[in-house]
Amino acid sequence: MIYILFKDGSTDRKEIEARKLYIYDTFPGMYRIEESEYDDRIELECYSILKVDIIMLIGHYNSVNKYILTNAKNIKCDTLLIISCFIKKMKFNKLKKVKRIYVSKSIKGETERYIGSDYGFNFKITDSELILYNTRKYEMNERIKKAFNYVEK
């Protein structure tokens, strides 16, 4: 699994560490997370004893969409999860090597973010992330279907 956080002004060291804890708690079988930092994003490559062929993109619309347009030929996975706003504007048809795309739950195109500490997390959290966390006892595909909305390419 690759977990990509875009530097949209709110990604600090404390949030990265909190998200690592979230990953360990949310995705069973994770045993190591390696971090790579780039000008526009931080990538957490997560290693698991289970096969988890997921890429998760988290950030504002312009950062996520720019990443998709720039890297469409190199993004390859079974499942792409996107937590962002204005999903309908994104160019998913460019993602030829992605089998399934799911996007965060939103209202009128905007994904609501909540104060994480109200829910026991040290980062702003979305409905999709809360649902994913709270359905840990279910099988992964079922959890994703509950927490995200499927998108046709």
Beta strands, then each sheet from edge to edge (+ up, - down):
strand 1: 2-6
strand 2: 30-37
strand 3: 41-48
strand 4: 54-58
strand 5: 77-83
strand 6: 98-104
strand 7: 113-114
strand 8: 125-126
strand 9: 148-151
sheet 1: 2+ 3- 1+ 4+ 5+ 6+ 9-
sheet 2: 7+ 8-
end
